[in-house]
Amino acid sequence: MPLKLYEKAHILEVCLGVFARHGYANTSTAMLAEASGISKALIFHHFESKKELYLRVVEQCLATGGAELGIDALPQAQDFFEARIQLSLRKFRYYQKHPDVSKVLREAFYATPPEVKADLAATSRVLIARQRIVWEQLFEKVPLKEGVDRREALELVMLTIEHFEQQYLSEFVDDAIVDEASFQRLFEKRNRFLAMIRSGIAL
């Protein structure tokens, strides 16, 4: 790997840990430089500002996580509801294994620092739109009962999933690693809700 690319990859990796521990607002450029083992001048040779560095860290987290979770392969799944279950399990395991990624993304999208709010709002819109397309493609495979509107049915499912995601986030707002029992409780309750919806809309 060329030296400059190595340096950028190294900076992103170590600065992820700094942002995870301290949050965006409480992280200084001096802290980032010390963690990287290089000068502030060299960091900002690669990244124009702390803000740009933070945004690149978030982008890296999203790209790496999406690849490991297999988001792009979801439209090839055969069962929409089983795909939702399996993705939730993979996400939980992934964030258990990578707690720094979990902390940075949680702050970025659920407690967004004001300085980066506009930039991350744009990123969030793109992500939501992309994921919506993926789930719409997969939901097309669900055979529905006569009279059920497909778009409304998908909206009901997604609202239910979003409700449990918000409940998950509200219960686990600190730095503690989410324990298996707490996750399983919410996960099973969400799946019962989805099963009730499925029995009402699907053949």
C-alpha positions in Angstrom: 0.0 0.0 0.0 1.4 3.4 -0.9 2.7 5.4 2.0 0.0 8.2 1.8 -2.8 5.6 1.6 -1.4 3.8 4.5 -1.2 7.0 6.5 -4.8 7.9 5.8 -6.0 4.4 6.7 -4.0 4.5 9.9 -5.3 7.9 10.8 -8.9 6.8 10.2 -8.4 3.7 12.3 -6.9 5.3 15.4 -9.2 8.4 15.2 -12.2 6.1 15.2 -11.2 5.0 18.7 -10.6 8.6 19.9 -14.1 9.8 18.6 -15.7 6.7 20.1 -14.2 7.4 23.6 -14.7 11.2 23.7 -17.3 12.1 21.2 -17.0 14.7 18.5 -17.3 17.8 20.6 -14.8 16.7 23.3 -12.1 15.5 20.8 -9.4 18.0 20.1 -7.0 18.0 17.1 -4.2 17.5 19.6 -5.8 14.3 20.8 -6.2 13.0 17.3 -2.5 13.8 16.5 -1.3 12.2 19.6 -3.3 9.0 19.0 -2.1 8.9 15.4 1.5 9.3 16.4 2.0 12.1 13.8 1.9 15.8 13.8 -1.3 17.9 13.5 0.1 19.3 10.3 0.5 15.8 8.7 -3.1 14.8 9.8 -4.5 18.0 8.1 -2.3 17.3 5.1 -4.7 14.4 4.5 -7.9 15.9 6.0 -8.7 19.6 5.9 -10.3 19.8 9.4 -11.5 17.8 12.4 -15.0 17.9 10.8 -13.8 16.3 7.6 -11.9 13.7 9.5 -15.0 12.8 11.5 -17.1 12.6 8.4 -14.6 10.3 6.7 -14.5 8.1 9.8 -18.3 7.8 9.7 -18.2 7.0 6.0 -15.6 4.3 6.6 -17.7 2.8 9.4 -20.7 2.7 7.1 -18.8 1.2 4.2 -17.1 -1.5 6.2 -20.2 -2.4 8.2 -22.4 -2.5 5.1 -19.9 -4.9 3.4 -19.7 -7.2 6.5 -23.5 -7.2 7.0 -24.1 -8.1 3.4 -26.6 -5.3 2.7 -26.1 -5.4 -1.1 -27.0 -9.1 -1.1 -30.4 -8.7 0.6 -32.5 -8.4 -2.6 -31.4 -11.9 -3.5 -33.0 -13.3 -0.3 -36.1 -15.3 -0.7 -38.0 -14.3 2.5 -38.4 -10.7 3.5 -39.2 -11.4 7.2 -36.4 -14.0 7.6 -34.0 -11.5 6.0 -35.0 -8.9 8.6 -34.4 -11.3 11.4 -31.0 -12.4 10.1 -29.9 -8.9 9.5 -30.8 -7.8 13.0 -28.8 -10.8 14.4 -25.8 -9.9 12.3 -25.9 -6.3 13.2 -26.0 -7.1 16.9 -23.0 -9.5 16.6 -21.1 -7.0 14.5 -21.6 -4.1 16.9 -20.7 -6.4 19.8 -17.4 -7.2 18.0 -16.8 -3.5 17.0 -18.0 -1.3 19.9 -16.1 1.8 18.7 -18.0 1.6 15.4 -21.3 1.3 17.3 -20.5 4.3 19.5 -19.4 6.6 16.6 -22.5 5.7 14.4 -24.8 6.1 17.4 -23.5 9.6 18.0 -23.4 10.5 14.3 -27.0 9.6 13.6 -28.9 9.7 16.9 -27.1 12.5 18.8 -25.7 14.3 15.9 -23.1 17.0 16.7 -24.4 20.4 15.4 -21.2 21.1 13.4 -21.7 18.1 11.2 -25.5 17.9 11.3 -26.1 19.2 7.7 -23.5 16.9 6.2 -24.8 13.8 8.1 -28.4 14.7 7.3 -27.5 14.4 3.6 -25.7 11.1 4.2 -28.7 9.8 6.2 -31.1 10.6 3.4 -29.0 8.7 0.9 -28.7 5.7 3.3 -32.5 5.7 4.0 -33.4 6.0 0.3 -30.9 3.2 -0.6 -32.2 0.9 2.1 -35.8 1.6 1.2 -35.1 0.5 -2.3 -33.5 -2.8 -1.1 -36.5 -3.6 1.2 -39.0 -2.6 -1.4 -37.4 -5.1 -3.9 -37.4 -7.9 -1.3 -41.0 -7.1 -0.1 -42.2 -7.5 -3.7 -41.7 -11.3 -3.2 -44.2 -11.4 -0.3 -47.6 -12.7 -1.5 -50.3 -10.6 0.0 -53.9 -11.2 0.8 -56.5 -9.7 -1.5 -57.2 -6.1 -0.7 -53.9 -5.4 1.1 -52.1 -2.4 -0.3 -48.4 -3.4 -0.8 -47.0 0.1 -0.1 -49.1 0.5 3.1 -48.2 -3.0 4.2 -44.5 -2.2 3.8 -44.9 1.1 5.6 -46.6 -0.7 8.6 -43.7 -3.2 8.8 -41.0 -0.5 8.6 -42.8 1.6 11.2 -42.8 -1.4 13.6 -39.1 -2.0 12.9 -38.2 1.7 13.5 -40.2 1.6 16.8 -38.1 -1.2 18.1 -34.8 0.4 16.9 -35.7 3.5 18.8 -36.6 1.5 21.9 -33.3 -0.3 21.6 -31.4 3.0 21.4 -33.3 4.5 24.3 -32.4 1.6 26.6 -28.8 1.4 25.6 -27.6 5.0 25.5 -24.4 4.7 27.6 -21.1 3.0 26.8 -22.0 -0.3 28.3 -22.0 -3.3 26.0 -25.5 -4.5 25.4 -26.1 -7.8 27.2 -27.4 -10.8 25.4 -30.5 -11.1 27.5 -31.7 -7.5 27.0 -31.1 -7.7 23.2 -32.9 -11.1 23.0 -35.9 -9.7 24.9 -36.4 -6.8 22.5 -35.6 -9.0 19.5 -38.2 -11.6 20.3 -40.8 -9.0 21.1 -40.2 -7.3 17.7 -40.4 -10.6 15.9 -43.8 -11.4 17.6 -45.1 -8.0 16.3 -43.8 -8.8 12.8 -45.4 -12.2 13.0 -48.7 -10.7 13.8 -48.4 -8.3 10.9 -47.4 -11.1 8.6 -50.4 -13.2 9.5 -52.6 -10.2 8.8 -51.2 -9.2 5.4 -49.6 -12.3 3.8 -51.0 -15.5 2.3 
